[in-house]
Amino acid sequence: MTRIFFQRHDFDRDLQRYLEWLDREIPGRAASGEYRPKIDVVESADVVDVIADLPGVPANSIRVLFASGTLVIAGHKHVPSCDHRDATFHVAERGFGRFAYGIRLATAVDGHRVRARLHAGELHVTLPRIEERRGRERQIAIQSDGE
């Protein structure tokens, strides 16, 4: 796997590099538009929890990275396979396509203990808080309960 390093001074350029890497690594994902998942960030005394709504997105289409105090959730929500060429849409609200969400954390977290779990269409990323910020980029494995 290619390593992508995020620098604080040029996060936008680094995120663009990561999206280009995803285009190469996940075949067929660039064919559709952009998707914007709904995300909650909740901080307690012990952890920062990030919850992303990703219905219909399998774990192998999501990448979670943590580097330089920034959590990145990126991937692709595929258009379901169905034939609507001769149909008339009356309502079309569901979004599909690639997505990338970068969250800069104001609090120090332990990048080596970050955990991600995909359950019932929700991605839960738990970042344990620490006193001091130290660490390197780490890709977070996503547990899936077989969706």
C-alpha positions in Angstrom: 0.0 0.0 0.0 1.2 3.5 -0.8 1.8 5.7 2.2 0.3 9.2 2.1 1.6 11.8 4.5 -0.5 14.8 5.5 1.3 18.1 6.4 -0.5 20.7 8.4 0.6 23.6 6.2 -0.9 22.2 3.0 -3.8 19.9 3.9 -5.9 20.6 0.8 -3.1 19.6 -1.5 -2.4 16.4 0.5 -6.1 15.5 0.5 -6.2 16.0 -3.3 -3.2 13.6 -3.5 -5.1 11.1 -1.4 -8.2 11.3 -3.6 -6.0 10.7 -6.7 -4.6 7.6 -4.9 -8.1 6.4 -4.2 -8.9 6.8 -8.0 -6.1 4.4 -8.7 -6.8 1.9 -5.9 -10.6 1.5 -6.1 -11.5 0.7 -9.7 -14.5 2.4 -11.2 -15.1 4.8 -8.4 -14.4 8.0 -10.4 -17.3 7.4 -12.8 -19.9 9.1 -10.6 -20.2 12.4 -8.8 -19.4 13.5 -5.3 -21.2 12.2 -2.2 -21.3 14.0 1.1 -22.1 11.8 4.1 -23.6 13.3 7.3 -21.1 13.3 10.1 -21.3 13.9 13.9 -18.2 14.6 16.1 -18.7 14.1 19.8 -16.1 14.8 22.4 -16.1 13.4 26.0 -13.4 13.5 28.7 -11.9 10.2 27.4 -12.5 10.0 23.6 -13.5 11.8 20.5 -16.2 9.9 18.6 -16.9 10.5 14.9 -20.0 8.9 13.4 -20.6 8.9 9.7 -23.8 7.9 7.9 -22.7 5.5 5.1 -25.7 3.4 4.2 -25.0 0.8 1.5 -21.2 1.5 1.6 -19.2 -1.7 2.2 -16.1 -1.5 4.4 -13.8 -2.2 1.5 -14.9 1.0 -0.2 -13.9 3.2 2.8 -10.5 4.4 4.0 -9.9 5.9 7.4 -6.6 7.6 8.1 -5.3 9.6 11.0 -2.2 11.8 10.6 -1.0 15.1 12.0 -4.1 15.6 14.2 -6.4 15.1 11.2 -8.9 12.3 10.7 -9.7 11.5 7.0 -12.7 9.4 6.0 -12.8 8.8 2.3 -14.2 6.3 -0.2 -17.0 5.6 -2.7 -20.7 5.0 -2.5 -21.6 3.0 -5.6 -24.8 3.5 -7.6 -26.9 0.4 -7.1 -27.3 -1.8 -10.2 -30.8 -1.4 -11.6 -32.2 -0.5 -15.0 -33.9 2.9 -15.0 -33.2 3.9 -18.6 -36.9 4.0 -19.6 -38.2 5.1 -16.2 -39.4 8.5 -15.0 -38.0 9.6 -11.7 -40.4 11.5 -9.5 -38.0 11.9 -6.6 -34.3 11.3 -6.7 -32.6 12.4 -3.4 -30.0 9.7 -2.7 -26.4 10.7 -3.3 -23.7 8.5 -4.8 -20.1 8.9 -5.7 -16.7 9.5 -4.1 -16.4 11.2 -0.8 -13.6 12.6 1.4 -14.1 14.2 4.8 -11.2 15.7 6.7 -11.7 16.6 10.4 -8.9 18.5 12.2 -9.0 17.7 15.9 -8.3 20.4 18.4 -7.6 17.9 21.1 -4.7 15.4 21.3 -5.6 11.8 20.6 -3.6 8.5 20.6 -3.3 7.6 16.9 -2.2 4.1 17.7 -5.4 3.2 19.5 -7.9 4.7 17.0 -10.6 2.2 16.1 -13.2 2.1 13.3 -16.3 0.0 13.1 -18.9 -0.2 10.4 -22.3 -1.3 11.7 -25.8 -0.9 10.2 -24.7 1.8 7.7 -22.9 3.8 10.4 -19.1 4.2 10.6 -18.0 4.8 14.2 -14.4 6.0 14.6 -13.2 6.3 18.3 -10.1 8.3 19.0 -8.9 8.0 22.6 -7.7 11.3 24.1 -4.1 11.8 25.4 -2.2 14.6 27.1 0.3 15.2 24.2 0.2 14.9 20.4 2.7 12.5 19.0 2.5 10.0 16.2 2.5 9.2 12.6 -0.1 8.4 9.9 -1.9 5.2 10.5 -4.6 3.5 8.3 -7.4 2.3 10.5 -8.9 -1.2 9.8 -12.7 -1.2 9.6 -14.6 -4.1 11.3 -17.7 -5.1 9.4 -20.5 -7.3 10.6 -21.1 -8.8 7.1 -23.2 -6.1 5.5 
